[in-house]
Amino acid sequence: MQKIMSLTRRAVQEYNMISDYDVIAVGLSGGKDSLALLYSLSKMRSFYPVKFDVKAVHIDLRFSGDDTDVTELKRLCDELGVEFFVKRTDIGRIVFSERKEKNPCSLCSRMRRAALIEEAKRLGCTRTALGHHEDDAVETFMMNLLNGGRIGCFSPVTYLEDKDMYLIRPLIFCPQSLIAGEVRKSGLPVVKSKCPADGAGGRKQMRELITELNRGYPKLREKIIGAMQRGSVDNW
């Protein structure tokens, strides 16, 4: 996990993501990205020059209607010395049974993030860390360009004025392949998503397109990240 921690520290420093005595709520879904994020930030507490603390928050979407078993996530947090909190919700039922959304991922993402921020505020956190990585940033940029005809992406750091909360994305320089490999080697407890739409949708198609383009244009992802930085796209 050393490479991931190094890239995480680079992002945190480059975008001034953490200030002294921040309390950071890490959205811990149990997927590879959130596990890598929690591990990196929890370890950084011991050597990063800025003092901060971390709390792990699991938003249980309850797709099956039953509470998700978070025993392994709790065990990991205990090992890392991180407080662990679970917020049970009916987001899965609302999105798929009540609303029957044609594009469930968009609504689910908004509701999950709102629940996470609400819980972070309740816990007294000053920042909320999301597990978006390099591939997510590139895919978002390309989807905005090809589907919406605009240049844009999520920002490394976003201040939500109405919530008085900063959203930070410390994994933005970490490739998805690196995260998957390191999480597997480290034996971190990945929780399989029960979402009926898992792995489907436009983002999967965009991922495949970028992989194909990368064969003809090596290091395409790094070039797009660099272009966003040089063009100051959405505070990159």
C-alpha positions as CSV (number, residue, x, y, z in Angstrom):
1,M,0.0,0.0,0.0
2,Q,3.0,2.3,0.0
3,K,2.5,3.6,-3.5
4,I,-1.2,4.4,-2.7
5,M,-0.2,6.2,0.4
6,S,2.4,8.2,-1.5
7,L,-0.1,9.2,-4.1
8,T,-2.6,10.0,-1.4
9,R,-0.2,12.2,0.4
10,R,0.7,14.0,-2.9
11,A,-3.0,14.8,-3.5
12,V,-3.6,16.0,0.0
13,Q,-0.5,18.3,-0.1
14,E,-1.1,19.6,-3.6
15,Y,-4.7,20.6,-3.0
16,N,-4.4,21.4,0.7
17,M,-7.1,18.9,1.5
18,I,-6.5,18.7,5.3
19,S,-6.0,21.4,7.9
20,D,-4.8,21.2,11.5
21,Y,-7.2,19.3,13.8
22,D,-9.6,18.3,11.0
23,V,-11.9,15.4,11.7
24,I,-12.5,13.5,8.5
25,A,-15.4,11.2,7.8
26,V,-14.4,8.5,5.4
27,G,-17.3,7.0,3.4
28,L,-16.6,3.3,4.0
29,S,-18.8,1.4,1.5
30,G,-16.6,-1.7,1.8
31,G,-15.5,-1.5,-1.8
32,K,-11.9,-1.5,-2.8
33,D,-11.6,2.3,-3.2
34,S,-13.1,3.1,0.2
35,L,-10.9,0.5,1.9
36,A,-7.8,1.9,0.3
37,L,-8.9,5.5,1.3
38,L,-9.5,4.5,4.9
39,Y,-6.2,2.6,5.2
40,S,-4.2,5.4,3.7
41,L,-5.7,8.2,5.8
42,S,-5.6,6.2,9.0
43,K,-1.9,5.5,8.5
44,M,-1.1,9.1,7.5
45,R,-2.2,10.3,10.9
46,S,1.1,9.0,12.5
47,F,3.5,10.9,10.2
48,Y,1.7,13.7,8.3
49,P,2.8,17.1,9.5
50,V,-0.8,18.3,10.0
51,K,-2.7,16.8,12.9
52,F,-6.1,15.2,12.0
53,D,-8.3,12.4,13.0
54,V,-10.4,9.9,11.0
55,K,-13.9,8.4,11.5
56,A,-15.3,5.7,9.2
57,V,-19.0,5.9,8.2
58,H,-20.8,3.1,6.4
59,I,-24.1,4.1,4.8
60,D,-26.1,0.9,4.6
61,L,-28.3,1.2,1.5
62,R,-30.1,-2.1,2.4
63,F,-30.8,-3.2,-1.2
64,S,-32.0,-6.6,0.0
65,G,-34.2,-5.0,2.7
66,D,-31.9,-6.5,5.4
67,D,-29.1,-4.9,7.4
68,T,-25.7,-5.4,5.7
69,D,-23.2,-7.5,7.7
70,V,-20.4,-5.1,8.6
71,T,-18.5,-7.3,11.0
72,E,-15.4,-7.4,8.9
73,L,-15.4,-3.6,8.3
74,K,-15.8,-3.1,12.1
75,R,-12.9,-5.5,12.7
76,L,-10.7,-3.5,10.2
77,C,-11.5,-0.2,11.8
78,D,-10.6,-1.7,15.2
79,E,-7.2,-2.8,13.9
80,L,-6.6,0.7,12.4
81,G,-7.7,2.5,15.5
82,V,-10.6,4.2,13.7
83,E,-14.1,4.8,15.1
84,F,-16.7,3.0,13.0
85,F,-20.3,4.2,12.6
86,V,-23.2,2.7,10.6
87,K,-26.2,4.6,9.3
88,R,-29.0,2.3,8.2
89,T,-31.2,3.7,5.3
90,D,-33.9,2.7,2.9
91,I,-32.2,4.2,-0.1
92,G,-32.1,0.8,-2.0
93,R,-35.9,0.4,-1.6
94,I,-36.6,4.0,-2.5
95,V,-34.5,3.9,-5.7
96,F,-35.5,0.5,-7.0
97,S,-38.9,-0.3,-5.6
98,E,-40.6,3.1,-5.1
99,R,-39.1,5.3,-7.7
100,K,-38.2,2.6,-10.2
101,E,-35.5,4.9,-11.6
102,K,-34.3,4.3,-15.2
103,N,-31.0,5.8,-14.2
104,P,-30.7,4.5,-10.6
105,C,-27.0,5.3,-10.1
106,S,-27.5,9.1,-10.3
107,L,-30.3,9.2,-7.7
108,C,-28.6,6.6,-5.4
109,S,-25.3,8.5,-5.5
110,R,-27.0,11.8,-4.5
111,M,-29.0,10.2,-1.7
112,R,-26.0,8.2,-0.4
113,R,-23.8,11.3,-0.3
114,A,-26.5,13.4,1.4
115,A,-26.8,10.7,4.1
116,L,-23.0,10.6,4.5
117,I,-22.7,14.3,4.9
118,E,-25.6,14.4,7.4
119,E,-23.9,11.7,9.4
120,A,-20.5,13.4,9.2
121,K,-22.1,16.6,10.5
122,R,-23.7,14.7,13.4
123,L,-20.3,13.3,14.3
124,G,-18.7,16.7,14.4
125,C,-16.5,16.1,11.3
126,T,-15.1,19.0,9.4
127,R,-14.4,17.1,6.1
128,T,-15.8,14.2,4.3
129,A,-13.5,12.0,2.2
130,L,-14.8,10.3,-0.9
131,G,-13.1,7.4,-2.7
132,H,-13.0,8.8,-6.3
133,H,-9.8,7.8,-8.0
134,E,-7.9,8.7,-11.2
135,D,-10.1,6.6,-13.4
136,D,-13.3,8.1,-12.0
137,A,-12.0,11.6,-12.8
138,V,-11.1,10.7,-16.3
139,E,-14.4,8.9,-16.9
140,T,-16.3,11.9,-15.5
141,F,-14.4,14.3,-17.8
142,M,-15.0,12.2,-20.9
143,M,-18.7,11.7,-20.1
144,N,-19.2,15.4,-19.6
145,L,-17.4,16.0,-22.9
146,L,-19.0,13.3,-25.1
147,N,-22.5,13.2,-23.5
148,G,-22.9,16.8,-22.4
149,G,-20.7,18.8,-24.7
150,R,-18.9,20.5,-21.9
151,I,-15.5,20.6,-20.2
152,G,-15.8,19.6,-16.6
153,C,-15.2,17.2,-13.8
154,F,-15.7,16.9,-10.0
155,S,-13.2,19.0,-8.0
156,P,-10.4,17.6,-5.8
157,V,-11.8,19.8,-3.0
158,T,-15.4,21.1,-2.8
159,Y,-16.8,23.4,-0.2
160,L,-20.5,22.9,0.5
161,E,-21.6,26.3,1.9
162,D,-25.1,25.2,2.9
163,K,-23.6,22.3,4.9
164,D,-20.4,24.0,6.0
165,M,-18.6,20.9,4.9
166,Y,-15.6,20.2,2.7
167,L,-15.6,17.2,0.4
168,I,-12.1,15.9,-0.4
169,R,-11.0,13.2,-2.8
170,P,-7.5,12.0,-1.7
171,L,-7.3,9.1,-4.3
172,I,-7.5,11.3,-7.4
173,F,-3.9,10.3,-8.5
174,C,-4.4,6.6,-7.8
175,P,-5.2,4.4,-10.8
176,Q,-8.0,1.9,-10.3
177,S,-5.7,-1.0,-11.2
178,L,-3.2,0.0,-8.5
179,I,-6.0,0.2,-5.9
180,A,-7.4,-3.2,-6.9
181,G,-4.0,-4.9,-6.8
182,E,-2.9,-3.4,-3.5
183,V,-6.2,-4.1,-1.7
184,R,-6.0,-7.7,-2.9
185,K,-2.4,-8.1,-1.7
186,S,-3.1,-6.5,1.6
187,G,-6.1,-8.8,2.3
188,L,-8.5,-6.0,3.1
189,P,-12.1,-7.2,3.6
190,V,-13.9,-6.2,0.4
191,V,-17.7,-6.2,0.8
192,K,-19.5,-7.3,-2.4
193,S,-22.1,-4.8,-3.5
194,K,-25.7,-6.1,-3.6
195,C,-26.8,-3.3,-5.9
196,P,-29.0,-4.7,-8.8
197,A,-27.3,-2.2,-11.1
198,D,-23.7,-2.9,-10.0
199,G,-21.3,-2.8,-13.0
200,A,-23.9,-1.6,-15.5
201,G,-24.7,1.8,-17.1
202,G,-22.9,4.5,-19.0
203,R,-19.8,4.6,-16.8
204,K,-18.9,1.0,-17.7
205,Q,-19.2,1.8,-21.4
206,M,-17.0,4.9,-21.0
207,R,-14.4,2.8,-19.1
208,E,-14.3,0.4,-22.0
209,L,-13.9,3.2,-24.5
210,I,-11.1,4.8,-22.5
211,T,-9.3,1.4,-22.3
212,E,-9.6,1.1,-26.0
213,L,-8.3,4.6,-26.7
214,N,-5.4,4.0,-24.3
215,R,-4.1,1.3,-26.7
216,G,-3.5,3.9,-29.4
217,Y,-2.7,6.8,-27.0
218,P,-0.6,5.5,-24.2
219,K,-0.9,7.1,-20.8
220,L,-4.2,8.7,-21.9
221,R,-5.5,8.9,-18.3
222,E,-2.4,10.8,-17.1
223,K,-2.6,13.1,-20.0
224,I,-6.2,14.0,-19.3
225,I,-5.5,14.6,-15.6
226,G,-2.5,16.8,-16.7
227,A,-4.7,18.8,-19.1
228,M,-7.3,19.4,-16.4
229,Q,-4.6,20.7,-14.1
230,R,-3.0,23.0,-16.8
231,G,-6.4,24.3,-17.8
232,S,-7.5,24.7,-14.1
233,V,-10.7,22.8,-14.9
234,D,-13.0,22.9,-11.9
235,N,-10.2,23.8,-9.5
236,W,-7.8,21.1,-10.7
